[in-house]
């Protein structure tokens, strides 16, 4: 169980970093440990959080202009794919 959660956490962080590289006007950095990922925002974090909600992804505001992703430990690959698609769509919306 924990090994699978760690694997999914690695995948979530890697995909978040890829999206940060694709959307540098929205996300400055993706950082985290396990399944807790923080997205340091270039735009106000509340704007990204609102866009994520419009795309059906819940996140929380944290720290200094950070949006935190906290999926459950039992997340499936299909859920991770769906969450990253929503993050990509939200970033595209804010970049335009």
TABELVEN-V758010 format. One line per field, one symbol per residue. phi: phi as a letter, one per 20 degrees, with the letter a starting at -180 (. if undefined). burial: # if it has 16 or more other ideal C-beta (glycine too) atoms within 10 Angstrom, else .. Layout:
phi->???
burial->???
//
This chain:
phi->.fffffffffffffffffffffcfeddeadbrbmedcddfeefggfffffffffemcebceblelcdddcfffegegffffffffffffffffffe
burial->....#..##.###.###.##..#..##..#.#..#.#######.#..##.##..#.#.#.....#####.#...#....#..##.######.##..
//
